[in-house]
Amino acid sequence: MVFKLDKGILAGQVKSGILKTGMQTEINGKKMQIETMEIHHNRVNEAPEGSNVGIMLANSDYNSLQSLSGKFIEFYYFSGLGREN
């Protein structure tokens, strides 16, 4: 899911590996970096497989992620990329 704030925020589940703050990702052809993450309203630096997370992305805004609105995002470690479900 995508939430509208000054920056792009995605909610989803880590499907494999560990998602870490600072990791680079590419969503909709745009390179972004994971700025912060939360699990159950607690800020974390790592999110293990199976975690439901909210992430704030650097170099993003709501408009660049609008096509993902209403979709649950799955995060895979294989190349640090997020994929929509």
NORZIKA-V130192 format. One record per residue. N is the residue number from 1. RES is the residue in three letters. OMEGA is omega in whole degrees, -180 to 180 (NA if undefined). Layout:
# NORZIKA-V130192
n->N res->RES omega->OMEGA
n->N res->RES omega->OMEGA
This chain:
# NORZIKA-V130192
n->1 res->MET omega->-180
n->2 res->VAL omega->180
n->3 res->PHE omega->-176
n->4 res->LYS omega->172
n->5 res->LEU omega->179
n->6 res->ASP omega->180
n->7 res->LYS omega->178
n->8 res->GLY omega->177
n->9 res->ILE omega->179
n->10 res->LEU omega->172
n->11 res->ALA omega->-180
n->12 res->GLY omega->-178
n->13 res->GLN omega->176
n->14 res->VAL omega->-176
n->15 res->LYS omega->178
n->16 res->SER omega->178
n->17 res->GLY omega->-179
n->18 res->ILE omega->176
n->19 res->LEU omega->-176
n->20 res->LYS omega->173
n->21 res->THR omega->-180
n->22 res->GLY omega->179
n->23 res->MET omega->175
n->24 res->GLN omega->177
n->25 res->THR omega->176
n->26 res->GLU omega->-179
n->27 res->ILE omega->-177
n->28 res->ASN omega->177
n->29 res->GLY omega->-179
n->30 res->LYS omega->179
n->31 res->LYS omega->-179
n->32 res->MET omega->179
n->33 res->GLN omega->178
n->34 res->ILE omega->-177
n->35 res->GLU omega->177
n->36 res->THR omega->177
n->37 res->MET omega->175
n->38 res->GLU omega->171
n->39 res->ILE omega->-179
n->40 res->HIS omega->177
n->41 res->HIS omega->176
n->42 res->ASN omega->179
n->43 res->ARG omega->-179
n->44 res->VAL omega->176
n->45 res->ASN omega->180
n->46 res->GLU omega->176
n->47 res->ALA omega->-178
n->48 res->PRO omega->177
n->49 res->GLU omega->179
n->50 res->GLY omega->-178
n->51 res->SER omega->169
n->52 res->ASN omega->-173
n->53 res->VAL omega->167
n->54 res->GLY omega->180
n->55 res->ILE omega->173
n->56 res->MET omega->-176
n->57 res->LEU omega->172
n->58 res->ALA omega->179
n->59 res->ASN omega->179
n->60 res->SER omega->173
n->61 res->ASP omega->-177
n->62 res->TYR omega->-177
n->63 res->ASN omega->-179
n->64 res->SER omega->-179
n->65 res->LEU omega->-174
n->66 res->GLN omega->180
n->67 res->SER omega->179
n->68 res->LEU omega->-176
n->69 res->SER omega->179
n->70 res->GLY omega->179
n->71 res->LYS omega->177
n->72 res->PHE omega->-175
n->73 res->ILE omega->174
n->74 res->GLU omega->-179
n->75 res->PHE omega->180
n->76 res->TYR omega->-177
n->77 res->TYR omega->-168
n->78 res->PHE omega->175
n->79 res->SER omega->179
n->80 res->GLY omega->-177
n->81 res->LEU omega->172
n->82 res->GLY omega->177
n->83 res->ARG omega->178
n->84 res->GLU omega->-179
n->85 res->ASN omega->NA
